[in-house]
């Protein structure tokens, strides 16, 4: 998720949201002006996304103008604003930037237009399987994958020349480093929010387990899910995590590692660009590896993040909206965003593209290509090919809220009892119909 922070209902609660949506009418953007058709894109803050919009406006050649409506930085706030306005039938919204966990929810609510025909073919061409799954619900495509994300293991080769391959090995190395009075902590997102759910889902999937059924309609919580609880409790209660574990989100984790307070960091690739900017002299020692295995011999299945682009069913300019969305996540623009904003592409060929941004000049620090600005690209691609998606359920947001609450703090987990609590509370959460604002 680059510098965006990571974070799924039926129309049953639409009436309740309608009134809530009306309070935002003062925020609505005009859907057209005297100068021509406006295509309003609602998308999370991304530092260089306006340049992508400008490029697509040039390609449109005056037929329409894409307007970037920057959403709030918090993922929950983004979702709530769009949900309320869509519940009110807002016709000024054309292209929607959806966190990958929202697509099922918006599709079920009737707030995302299905992609069909040539648009579907173009949105799917060359896209990695995991990212494509995040944009699919009940076998239909409801969004075009824009960027993906996957967590890696980050370390300093001056402290640990060889990264651990498994969680057991990582915990053993951490204990040894602690005894040697060296940086030793394992840092990850342990606060009570979606980041903790991501860690848990990765462990469950890596152990071959399931939290929910494949269709997202029933609770499973099988043996793999219980084993993941055991592993999460073990790492959190062994004195090898940061003292602030239960308050740490992505950027807190990044800062803890950069301060030298940790040996192992589990985080998204945005940390590389931050490290390069803030500690350039040490950058050559900042290394990465695929996520450690929860069970030796079984490749880890790191949970996918990212954003997909959907078209609102209330858009008054659907043909142009589909065209604009396709341009905004084209291979060329995905490469630009990867190099400039650190967000991993969904199109596999982009990872192998070594042409610099200005192809008329040689690659350099001032005219970078993927190899220069995205040196971890091969590792990310390897991780994506075994990655996991979060449960594709319209009630995902409810389920996520339950999971993060029950798992916090991780050190207090009682594997069998916690699993039973999750079974009961998740069953209730899946009965919810409609978006909860």
Secondary structure, 3 states (H helix, E strand, C coil): CCCCCCCCCCHHHHHHHHHHHHCCHHHCCCCEECCEEEEEEEECCCCCHHHHHHHHHHHHCCCCEEEEEECCCCHHHHHHHHHHHHHCCCCCCCEEEEECCCHHHHHHCCCCCCCCHHHHHHHHCCECHHHHHHCEECCEECCEEEEEEECEEEEECCCCCCCCCEHHHHHHHHHHHHHCCCCCCEECCCCCCHHHHHHHHHHHHHCCCCCECCCCCCECCCHHHHHHHHHHHHHHCCCCECCCHHHCCHHHHHHHHHCCCCCEEEECCHHHHHHHHHCHHHHHHEEEECCCECECCECCCCEEEEEEEEECCCCCCHHHHHHHHHHHCCHHHHHHHHHHHCCEECEHHHHHCCCCCCCCCCCCCCCCCHHHHCCCHHHHHHHHCCCECCCCCCCHHHHHHHHHHHCCCHHHCCHHHHHHHHHHHHHHHCCCCCCCC
